[in-house]
Structures are given as structure tokens and as C-alpha cells.
């Protein structure tokens, strides 16, 4: 039991839900039609769009999903907090379920004249891979340059490559195991919608801003190999402009800072010096504008004469003595 104390309460609760769902469908297989995503029975079972992302029907996938949830939440939840982490999982899971349902309808419409097209409407689609993929995208944003070593250092890669590696391996494995209908949509949509949420929607109270639109290491093309990143950047820019998701250049204040953001640590010393000089110059100009024009400028001679006059008055008062 000491092993479980190292993980957050929320991650243990989510892992428990995954294990419980597996046991329920194992005892009563009919519950799969209620919990899994079934296009032909989506109405009235609209909750399938949410519950499908937590239902696993294979034992090896349950073990993988539970352990992945515990390990990844341990890295993400302390940074974001439990409420933000739960909001992220819920939003990504619902978006993934909705997109998967829409994709299945499109596939059915395109293949409705084939012999097996009707079976697609009543396929039970579910899996936790979408949430795992979303958490890996969060790891890419939080700790992109952390090095991960496998097999005692034989295999090494950085955390920013985790989403892409997981997507490729999950898709390839799903075709080998015959689970591509469930795995491929959940992994692809989970990765994409997690990126959309973190890139444009996540609210950051410390910056009074949303998303992470100006992080070059977190742009959409960064999920692809470097060879194809330039054309992907162009396509992503066109789509982002059409959907009004393309980031705009931040408006800078006169002191060089971007409104709504904090100054970056390690800023250029020359820029800081120039900002101080501009501030001092502006202060001098404001003080000069406030000085009355009629006030004469005192010289050193005037100051010495005033001091001598005050000294003579003090000496005269002392010679007269106190009044009776």
C-alpha cells in the first residue's frame, strides 16, 4: 500500500474508475452498450460521449491505462492543481468522444453501400488512450527538455517527443491487435484537442491570459519530424487564420513589456538600461514642466549672503537677552 501513497488522490480515483469499469463490463457484458460509444444508440445514451473514454475491455489495456494515469498525473497535477487538471481531462475527453462519433458517422456515410457498413453504427468504441495522449501533450508543454531513458540508458529521448512516439506506436500496435477502430481516433483526437486546449484555451491566472500561443516549441508543427515542419507550419498558419486561432503579435508597452505578461527572467541588460534611461529622462521632463517659470535660480553667492544674514540676526537676539 505504500506504493499508492506516492500518487495523488485524483489520479488514484481516475485509475479506480478505469478498473471498476473493466470489472463491471466483465461481469455484465451488456453494460458495454451503455458505457461505450455506439453511434447507432447515441440517442438517448448521450453520456457515452464521456464514459467511453474511461472504459477499457482488455486486461492489458486496463493495466497500462491505470499505471499511465498514476504516473502522468503525478507530474502534471502538482503544477496545475487538481481542479485545472480535472477540467483539462474532462474537456479533452468530451471533445475526443464527440469527434470520434462524428468520424464514425462520416465513415458510415461513405461506406453505406458496402456489405458491412451497417455494423459500424453498432460497434462499441471505447478506450483510455485519448486521455493518456492528452496527458503526454501536457508533459510536452510542462517539461519539454527533460531527458527520458529506457533500458538503462540504451534508448534516450526528450519529453517533448513523447506525444508523437506514443501516437505512432499506439496506431501501429492497434492494427496488429485489431483494435484500430477504437485506438486510432481516440489517440489522434486526444492529442489534437489537448494541444488546442493548452495552446489557446487554458486560463493562466498568474499572467491574466489564455493559452500558450507564442511558444515556438509548442506549435502544431513541433509534433512532426523536423523535415516536414516547414510545410506543416504553412498549413497550420492558413487554418489558424481561417479559424481565427492564429496568434497575434503582442502589443508592447513603452517599457518593453507585454501587457498581461510578466518580464522574462534573464532579460537583456542593455534593454533594461535603456528602459531605466528613458524612465529617468521622462521623470526629468515632467519635473521640469512643473517648475514655475518665475522662480529665480539661486547662486552660491546668494546662499552665502542669506546664511550670513541669519547668523547676524541670531547674534543680535542673544545680546539683547530675554524680555522681562
ABEGO torsion letter per residue (X at the ends): XAAAAABBAAAAAAAAAAAAAAAAAAABAAAAAAABBBAAAAOABAAAAAAAAABBABAAAAAAAAAAAAAAAAAAAAAAEAAAAAAAAAAAAAAAAAAAAAAAAAAAAAAAABAAAAAAAABBBBEAAAAAAAAAAAAAAABAABBBBBGGGABBBBAAAAAAAAAAAAAAAAAAAGAAAAAAAAAAAAAAAAAAAAAAABBBAAAGBBEBAABAAABAAAABBAAAAAAAAAAAAAAAAAAGABBBBBBBBAAGBBBGBBBBBGBBAAAAAAAAAAAAAAAAAAAAAABBAABBBBBAAAAAAAAAAAAAAAAAAAAAEBBX
